[in-house]
Every structure is written in structure tokens, then in C-alpha cells.
Amino acid sequence: MSNDVVSETAAWYARIAAARAAGIELEELSDALSRVVGANYFGIGCEEGLVLFTRLRAVVEHGTKQLKGLAATAERLAISATDCQRGLQQSDAENGTSIQSPPR
């Protein structure tokens, strides 16, 4: 194999690893965010505190869902990159012999 093919393969592996790492980190961020403002610290029976807590929890839950969605998207990207890398590798293997080297 030439260095071009090897570096291209390495680039696909780097893409796959980056997407997986991003997915893991986004999932961890989602988990951490879900624990923010887990209880009403604004006082029991305090109407304004309850409203603030309810609104903060809604924001946190929305953010958590967004991060989980992005984590899933990153994992799908890793799977797609893996499929692309395998497809290119298979195509190279199947068609590599039919490509002739230029005359020297």
C-alpha cells in the first residue's frame, strides 16, 4: 500500500475516534446537567421559589435532552464513518488490481 492509502485509513480512524469521544463526553455532560438544581433550594411554601425552581428544572431538562440527542448523533456519525471506511477499504481491495501503474 502507498502512504496515501495508509494516511487516508488513519484519517478515517481518527474521525471515528473523535466522533465516539464527542458522544461519550456529551453523554457525560448530559448526566452532569441533569443533576443541577435537583431540589427546590428556594424554600418550601415560597411561591416565587417554586416558580423559579420549576422554570430552572424545565431549562435543565431541555438541555439534558439536547445533549443526549447530540450524543446519539455523534454515535451515529461514528457508525457512518466506520461504514464509509470499510466501504472504501473494500472498494480499494476489489478494484486495486484493475488500476494500472503509469509507465516509468
C-alpha positions as a LaTeX table, in Angstrom:
\begin{tabular}{lrrr}
\hline
Residue & $x$ (\AA) & $y$ (\AA) & $z$ (\AA) \\
\hline
Met1 & 0.00 & 0.00 & 0.00 \\
Ser2 & 1.12 & 3.54 & $-0.62$ \\
Asn3 & 1.46 & 6.13 & 2.11 \\
Asp4 & $-1.61$ & 7.94 & 0.74 \\
Val5 & $-3.85$ & 4.96 & 1.41 \\
Val6 & $-2.40$ & 4.43 & 4.87 \\
Ser7 & $-2.83$ & 8.08 & 5.83 \\
Glu8 & $-6.39$ & 8.08 & 4.49 \\
Thr9 & $-7.17$ & 4.99 & 6.58 \\
Ala10 & $-5.63$ & 6.70 & 9.58 \\
Ala11 & $-7.77$ & 9.77 & 8.91 \\
Trp12 & $-10.94$ & 7.64 & 8.95 \\
Tyr13 & $-9.90$ & 6.03 & 12.22 \\
Ala14 & $-9.26$ & 9.49 & 13.66 \\
Arg15 & $-12.74$ & 10.62 & 12.55 \\
Ile16 & $-14.32$ & 7.57 & 14.14 \\
Ala17 & $-12.42$ & 8.08 & 17.40 \\
Ala18 & $-13.28$ & 11.79 & 17.52 \\
Ala19 & $-16.99$ & 11.12 & 16.99 \\
Arg20 & $-17.03$ & 8.43 & 19.67 \\
Ala21 & $-15.15$ & 10.64 & 22.13 \\
Ala22 & $-17.55$ & 13.51 & 21.46 \\
Gly23 & $-20.53$ & 11.21 & 22.02 \\
Ile24 & $-19.16$ & 9.98 & 25.34 \\
Glu25 & $-18.37$ & 13.50 & 26.52 \\
Leu26 & $-21.80$ & 14.80 & 25.51 \\
Glu27 & $-23.47$ & 11.92 & 27.37 \\
Glu28 & $-21.39$ & 12.71 & 30.48 \\
Leu29 & $-22.33$ & 16.39 & 30.22 \\
Ser30 & $-26.00$ & 15.43 & 29.93 \\
Asp31 & $-25.74$ & 13.30 & 33.06 \\
Ala32 & $-23.99$ & 16.11 & 34.96 \\
Leu33 & $-26.52$ & 18.70 & 33.82 \\
Ser34 & $-29.44$ & 16.51 & 34.88 \\
Arg35 & $-28.20$ & 16.77 & 38.49 \\
Val36 & $-28.17$ & 20.58 & 38.51 \\
Val37 & $-30.87$ & 22.10 & 40.72 \\
Gly38 & $-32.15$ & 18.68 & 41.76 \\
Ala39 & $-34.16$ & 20.04 & 44.67 \\
Asn40 & $-36.02$ & 23.22 & 45.48 \\
Tyr41 & $-33.47$ & 25.22 & 47.45 \\
Phe42 & $-35.63$ & 28.33 & 47.35 \\
Gly43 & $-37.85$ & 27.45 & 50.26 \\
Ile44 & $-40.88$ & 25.28 & 50.80 \\
Gly45 & $-44.05$ & 27.33 & 50.56 \\
Cys46 & $-42.29$ & 30.19 & 48.79 \\
Glu47 & $-44.37$ & 30.81 & 45.68 \\
Glu48 & $-41.62$ & 32.69 & 43.84 \\
Gly49 & $-39.10$ & 29.98 & 44.75 \\
Leu50 & $-41.36$ & 27.25 & 43.41 \\
Val51 & $-41.86$ & 29.10 & 40.13 \\
Leu52 & $-38.11$ & 29.70 & 39.78 \\
Phe53 & $-37.36$ & 26.05 & 40.60 \\
Thr54 & $-39.95$ & 24.80 & 38.10 \\
Arg55 & $-38.57$ & 27.02 & 35.34 \\
Leu56 & $-34.96$ & 26.11 & 36.10 \\
Arg57 & $-35.82$ & 22.41 & 36.01 \\
Ala58 & $-37.53$ & 22.88 & 32.64 \\
Val59 & $-34.37$ & 24.54 & 31.27 \\
Val60 & $-32.18$ & 21.79 & 32.71 \\
Glu61 & $-34.39$ & 19.04 & 31.31 \\
His62 & $-34.41$ & 20.69 & 27.88 \\
Gly63 & $-30.62$ & 20.99 & 27.93 \\
Thr64 & $-30.26$ & 17.38 & 29.07 \\
Lys65 & $-32.42$ & 16.16 & 26.19 \\
Gln66 & $-30.46$ & 18.30 & 23.71 \\
Leu67 & $-27.14$ & 16.89 & 24.93 \\
Lys68 & $-28.45$ & 13.32 & 24.79 \\
Gly69 & $-29.62$ & 13.94 & 21.23 \\
Leu70 & $-26.23$ & 15.31 & 20.26 \\
Ala71 & $-24.53$ & 12.31 & 21.90 \\
Ala72 & $-26.71$ & 9.97 & 19.83 \\
Thr73 & $-25.90$ & 11.97 & 16.69 \\
Ala74 & $-22.17$ & 11.67 & 17.42 \\
Glu75 & $-22.51$ & 7.91 & 17.83 \\
Arg76 & $-24.40$ & 7.66 & 14.52 \\
Leu77 & $-21.60$ & 9.71 & 12.93 \\
Ala78 & $-19.03$ & 7.24 & 14.30 \\
Ile79 & $-21.03$ & 4.34 & 12.87 \\
Ser80 & $-21.33$ & 6.08 & 9.49 \\
Ala81 & $-17.60$ & 6.86 & 9.44 \\
Thr82 & $-16.87$ & 3.21 & 10.23 \\
Asp83 & $-19.15$ & 2.10 & 7.40 \\
Cys84 & $-17.51$ & 4.57 & 4.99 \\
Gln85 & $-14.01$ & 3.47 & 5.97 \\
Arg86 & $-14.92$ & $-0.19$ & 5.48 \\
Gly87 & $-16.61$ & 0.54 & 2.16 \\
Leu88 & $-13.60$ & 2.44 & 0.86 \\
Gln89 & $-11.25$ & $-0.28$ & 2.06 \\
Gln90 & $-13.36$ & $-2.97$ & 0.38 \\
Ser91 & $-13.58$ & $-0.95$ & $-2.85$ \\
Asp92 & $-9.80$ & $-0.46$ & $-2.84$ \\
Ala93 & $-9.27$ & $-4.18$ & $-2.31$ \\
Glu94 & $-11.69$ & $-5.15$ & $-5.08$ \\
Asn95 & $-10.54$ & $-2.59$ & $-7.63$ \\
Gly96 & $-6.90$ & $-2.05$ & $-6.75$ \\
Thr97 & $-5.67$ & $-4.70$ & $-9.13$ \\
Ser98 & $-7.55$ & $-3.20$ & $-12.08$ \\
Ile99 & $-5.72$ & 0.13 & $-11.77$ \\
Gln100 & $-2.52$ & 0.12 & $-13.73$ \\
Ser101 & 0.56 & 1.97 & $-12.66$ \\
Pro102 & 1.76 & 4.63 & $-15.10$ \\
Pro103 & 4.70 & 3.60 & $-17.25$ \\
Arg104 & 8.12 & 4.64 & $-15.93$ \\
\hline
\end{tabular}
